[in-house]
């Protein structure tokens, strides 16, 4: 009685026999899944940061109004990150990168207004347009933000970046049809001629009369009269 067992090489081939194409497909799929995962994570992280910024601004705004009610002024500056604002804030919020938010006052010594700016990652957030910074707000040279809050007597839209004017019509002048006359035969000889602002010599025997003549000394240059008066095109 004979017992037939599968060849070890065939068994190994059936288990480990991935072709190069199959391996490339697997690698490509893993790459796509990895990229999608990273993009999705970044989008979620941006959304979380935007939510935190809005929450921070709400806290700061309440604290600033409480401060004003007690002092008849807004503070001239905000404390450093995580430092208290008297009894109004136990810790002054900063952005997710631990950078202070842009805080601007009227710098009057007893500030009666303030502006608070930041940038939201989601540029399509409707609150950006509501704030008046859809095209960006620039409180100082070199800085541009798209979101903020302010005291009720001012608006962050005061710093809105004006859009560049669009060109709606061409300023090029229309060109009227040429009044170029028929060219007269030139008499023999060499004549002075103008080409733009340059005077030179012209031999009508070896060239056509397409150059407008200005007389033997180019007196007065080439004017419109040399174009519309045929007799002035070729002067001895």
C-alpha positions, 0 to 999 in steps of 0.5 A, spaced: 500 500 500 502 506 497 501 513 501 502 519 497 504 525 501 504 532 498 511 534 496 514 539 501 516 544 496 509 544 493 506 545 500 511 551 501 510 554 495 502 554 496 503 557 503 509 562 501 508 563 494 506 570 494 508 573 487 511 580 486 505 583 483 501 581 489 506 584 494 506 590 491 498 590 491 498 589 499 504 594 500 499 599 496 493 598 500 497 599 506 500 605 504 493 608 502 490 606 509 496 609 512 495 616 508 487 616 509 488 614 517 493 620 517 489 625 513 483 623 518 487 624 524 489 631 522 482 633 520 480 631 527 486 634 530 484 641 527 477 641 529 479 639 536 484 645 536 479 650 533 473 648 538 478 649 543 480 656 541 473 658 540 472 656 547 478 660 550 475 666 547 469 665 550 472 664 557 477 670 556 471 675 553 467 673 559 473 675 564 474 681 560 467 684 561 467 682 568 474 686 569 471 692 565 465 692 570 469 693 576 475 697 573 471 701 568 477 699 563 480 693 560 486 691 561 492 693 557 495 686 556 493 679 558 498 675 562 502 670 560 500 663 558 497 660 564 498 666 568 492 668 572 488 675 571 487 677 578 480 674 580 477 673 573 481 668 570 485 663 574 489 661 568 490 665 561 488 660 556 493 660 550 493 657 543 494 649 542 501 651 541 502 654 547 502 661 544 499 667 546 493 670 543 493 676 539 490 682 544 490 689 542 487 695 546 486 702 544 492 703 548 489 709 552 492 708 559 484 706 560 482 702 555 475 702 552 476 697 547 479 690 545 480 686 540 482 678 540 485 674 534 487 667 532 486 663 526 482 657 525 484 651 521 478 650 518 477 656 513 470 654 511 468 655 518 461 659 518 464 663 524 469 666 520 465 670 515 460 672 521 466 675 524 468 679 518 474 676 517 473 671 511 478 675 507 483 675 513 484 681 518 490 684 519 491 688 526 498 689 524 503 689 518 505 681 517 500 678 521 493 676 518 488 672 522 481 669 520 477 669 527 476 673 533 472 677 538 472 684 541 468 689 545 461 691 543 463 698 541 468 695 536 469 690 531 474 685 529 472 687 522 475 694 523 482 690 521 479 686 515 483 686 509 480 689 503 480 685 497 484 687 491 480 690 485 479 686 479 480 688 472 473 688 469 475 691 462 481 692 458 484 699 458 487 698 451 485 703 446 481 701 440 485 701 433 482 705 428 482 702 421 489 704 417 488 710 412 494 707 408 494 710 401 497 707 395 504 708 394 507 712 388 513 710 384 519 713 387 524 717 382 531 715 382 536 717 387 538 716 394 533 720 399 533 721 407 528 717 410 525 716 417 524 709 421 521 711 428 526 716 431 532 714 427 534 717 420 537 714 415 538 713 407 533 710 402 535 707 395 528 707 392 531 703 386 532 697 390 527 697 395 519 699 395 516 705 397 513 703 404 518 707 408 515 714 409 520 719 407 521 726 410 525 730 405 532 730 404 534 732 411 528 729 415 525 735 417 520 735 422 520 727 422 515 722 420 508 725 421 501 723 419 501 727 413 506 723 410 501 717 411 495 720 408 498 725 403 501 720 397 505 726 395 509 727 401 511 719 401 517 720 396 520 727 396 527 728 392 
